Amino acid sequence: MFPSSEVEAKKTTLNLEMDGGTERIVQEKDDLRPAPVTEDEGSSPFAQTGAPSASNNDSAGKDAEKNTELTASSEKAPVTPAAPAWKSVTVGKGDTLSTVFAKAGLPANLVHDILASNKDAKRFTRLHKGQEVEFLLGSAGDLQALKVKQSDLETLNLNKTAKGYVFKRDLVKPELHASYAHGRIDSSLFAAARNAGLPHGLTMELTKIFGYDIDFALDLRDGDEFDVIYEEHKVNGRKVDTGNILAARFVNRGKTYTAVRYTNKQGSTSYYRADGSSMRKAFIRTPVDFARISSRFSMGRFHPVLNKIRAHKGVDYAAPTGTPIKATGDGRIVEAGRKGGYGNAVVIQHGQRYRTIYGHLSRFAKGIRSGTSVKQGQIIGYVGMTGLATGPHLHYEFQINGKHVDPLSAKLPMADPLAGADRKRFMAQTQPLMARMDQEKTTQLAMNKR
Ligand SMILES: [Zn+2]
């Protein structure tokens, strides 16, 4: 029912180079711009004889629609244009909105006026080197409009109206595509991911998703493989960004791990294995399979052996003697032995905060002793009735920062598998993703063989 001994869980913390971390979008500034209009080749056989710089000297009317490539360096004496024309200034190192305005031949006080006229206009002051600031200048050299492309998805506009300057943000809604990448490791994960065309950010995401199963610092081997289906944002067919990993498969030392992103009916999103079990290695809820809860957590109850009222700071699972008991989370054993009324008991420390206690064991599993590490789902001992017990059962306690909490409470970081309607829905979404990975991989391998 639960991820059990198959699961080799270990949460790893990585210190990976973050070099490409901020590469998002910045690389292709000109994506959205319409392809530069070439000379009107069709209309005249002589068009190509024009001087290369002809476009700068064209009548303003003709250029009104396109971005003239006038940069700050070309400081020609402004010929008074007949109609409003766009003028583009590239932001240089140390430029501010004022210096950019100056390069466009606009007075410094205009920047002040604009910023004062509209609170959103402040966004224009956040300029980056290399960015293009476009000015629509009227016949008198006055500012009619201002335009700055922030990213492939966002352009800021300021337009002069009768009421003053009006700010407008143009947002492009990208189309979402599910893209596929396949990689095979022969030096490092990052090299393989780069070769597969997977952006750095998604590679980091991949290590996070599988971080509970694979220790990316120690476990990776040459020949390990991965398949990823991820969201790609496109504008006019051109890739502008990536989104989430939708599904992934990682083969590490011959063992296959799967992950599928799923948002449940309550709206919370998590990654699950393709079989619907949770990837999140917090705690499995129940340390004994097929057991009956014979006593719940309570702050006061009558104790049949001690014959007095006593709090029951755990949950009892009645099961036949010898039933295996599993560690509910990864951790280190801090006690394994005789422990008063608990009888044979195991105490596991999970990270800094959590501790679980298992009592009344008939015996310990092989290798279970103080100081050893255990994995989630690993069998640590067997149900018995040692210590203060009236019948065979497991007494299970859960502590957070030394305080007892009800292990059945919903507040604990549990790792339950999907069930019921969610499981059905998950499976319906997962199967096509898995099928696509199989198909894409086969196609890619066949292409590589040619
Ligand atoms: Zn108990």
Boltz pocket constraint, residues with backbone or C-beta under 6 A from the ligand:
constraints:
  - pocket:
      binder: B
      contacts: [[A, 295], [A, 312], [A, 314], [A, 315], [A, 316], [A, 394], [A, 395], [A, 396]]
      max_distance: 6.0
